[in-house]
Amino acid sequence: MAKTDTKKRSWRDKYRFAIYNDKTFEEVWRMRMTRYNGFLLLVFLVLFIVGVTVMLVSFTNLREFIPGYPDGNTRRNIIMNALRLDSLEKELDLRDQYFANLNAIISGREPVDRVAGQDTTANYEDITFNNSAEDSLLRLQVEQEEQYNLSFMAGYSERDINLSSIHFFPPVKGIVSGRFNPRTKHYGTDIVTSPKAVVSATLDGTVMFTGWTMETGWVIQIQHSNNLISVYKHNATLLKDPGDTVVAGEGIAVVGDSGELYTSGPHLHFEIWYNGEAVNTEDYILF
């Protein structure tokens, strides 16, 4: 019991640390403390040194001198490589989808439409649409200019213009295998030509429709002036999108054999519609 009390008292015993002048034996500096106070001082110094080291490593460039820690250029290269990898994955996905659609077209199946994903970085809820005074004036001006546009008028008869005076560019050159016959609801002309031949626009205009139907495969329609519409069916590939402007003789598709009901080989089914009525293309075009 006496030994335990002696150890406890030794922790609280005071000790003096002094510095003397070696020549005059004058006391220059002294410090009095117990073992307990000395232990606390040592712990505080260790914690202080550790804290300062962590602060220097975390908020200064000294961390770059640590073996294995990447420097600024390395981190920048890591970020750029991650971005490039993400772009490469998207390109590979588009390429695989392109080949899958091409395989479906060759096999006579309907390709899968690619739907663009929504941009997740944009907040669409905060978008507001307000009609400005300039927008209203522009709309009124366009409506006034388009009120006499023949493309929007009904009952505009064929005698108002002479289709024979219009130079129609032949969409393809070949042999006519199916003629215009409204009685059998065959409103166009079938032209057999070489496979993969380019289909050309017959007049200047704007592409108004591109798509796939089970009966006629890949179809493209073009709106021309004078309320004329040309239709091209059974294509293998479409080269234009809705809204594209084309000129006469410009390639818009590739001859194919798409569709399951009204095709028996590579050919082009070509139609011309005027004021909502189909016309015989052979009356105006030499194929």
VENHU-V857115 format. One record per pair of residues at least 12 apart in sequence whose C-alpha atoms are under 7 Angstrom apart, sorted by the first residue. I is the first residue (numbers start at 1). J is the second residue. D is the distance in whole Angstrom. If there is no record, write none. Layout:
BEGIN
i=(I	I)
j=(J	J)
d=(D	D)
END
This chain:
BEGIN
i=(11	11	11	12	12	12	13	14	14	14	15	15	15	16	16	16	16	17	17	17	18	18	105	108	108	150	150	151	151	156	164	168	168	168	168	169	169	169	169	170	170	170	170	171	171	171	171	172	172	172	173	173	174	174	174	174	175	175	175	176	176	176	177	177	177	178	180	187	187	188	188	188	188	189	189	189	189	190	190	190	190	191	191	191	192	192	192	193	195	195	195	196	196	196	197	197	198	198	198	198	199	199	199	199	199	200	200	200	200	201	201	201	201	201	201	202	202	203	203	203	204	204	204	204	205	205	205	205	205	205	205	206	206	206	206	206	206	206	207	207	207	207	207	207	207	207	208	208	208	208	208	209	209	210	210	213	214	214	215	215	215	215	216	216	216	216	216	217	217	217	217	217	218	218	218	218	218	219	219	219	219	220	220	227	227	228	228	228	229	229	229	230	230	230	231	231	231	232	232	232	232	233	233	233	234	234	234	234	234	234	235	235	235	235	235	235	235	236	236	236	236	236	237	237	238	238	238	239	239	240	255	255)
j=(34	35	36	34	35	36	34	32	33	34	32	33	34	30	31	32	33	30	31	32	30	31	236	258	259	226	227	226	227	275	284	202	203	284	285	202	203	248	249	202	285	286	287	199	200	201	202	199	200	287	193	287	191	192	193	287	191	192	193	190	191	192	190	191	192	190	280	271	278	269	270	271	280	269	270	271	281	267	268	269	270	267	268	269	266	267	268	267	255	256	266	254	255	256	254	255	251	253	254	255	251	252	253	254	255	249	250	251	252	247	248	249	250	251	252	248	249	224	247	248	224	246	247	248	222	223	224	225	245	246	247	222	223	224	243	244	245	246	221	222	223	241	242	243	244	245	221	222	223	242	243	221	242	241	242	259	259	260	259	260	261	262	233	234	258	259	262	233	234	235	258	259	233	234	235	236	258	232	233	234	235	232	233	274	275	273	274	275	272	273	274	271	272	273	270	271	272	268	269	270	271	268	269	270	256	257	258	259	268	269	253	254	255	256	257	258	268	254	255	256	257	258	253	254	252	253	254	252	253	252	267	268)
d=(6	5	6	5	7	7	6	6	5	4	5	5	6	7	6	4	7	5	5	6	4	6	7	6	7	6	6	7	5	6	6	5	6	7	6	4	6	6	6	6	6	7	6	5	4	6	6	6	7	7	7	5	6	5	5	6	5	5	7	6	4	6	5	6	6	5	6	6	6	6	5	4	7	6	5	6	7	7	6	4	6	6	5	7	7	4	7	6	6	7	6	5	5	6	6	5	6	6	5	6	6	6	5	6	6	5	5	4	6	7	5	5	6	6	6	5	6	7	6	4	6	6	4	5	6	5	4	7	6	6	6	5	5	7	6	6	4	6	6	4	6	7	5	5	5	6	6	5	6	5	6	5	5	6	6	7	5	6	5	6	5	6	6	5	7	5	6	7	5	7	4	4	6	5	5	7	6	6	5	7	7	5	7	6	6	6	5	7	6	5	6	6	4	6	6	5	6	7	6	5	7	6	5	7	6	5	5	6	6	7	6	6	5	4	6	6	7	5	6	4	6	6	6	5	6	4	7	5	5	6	6	6)
END
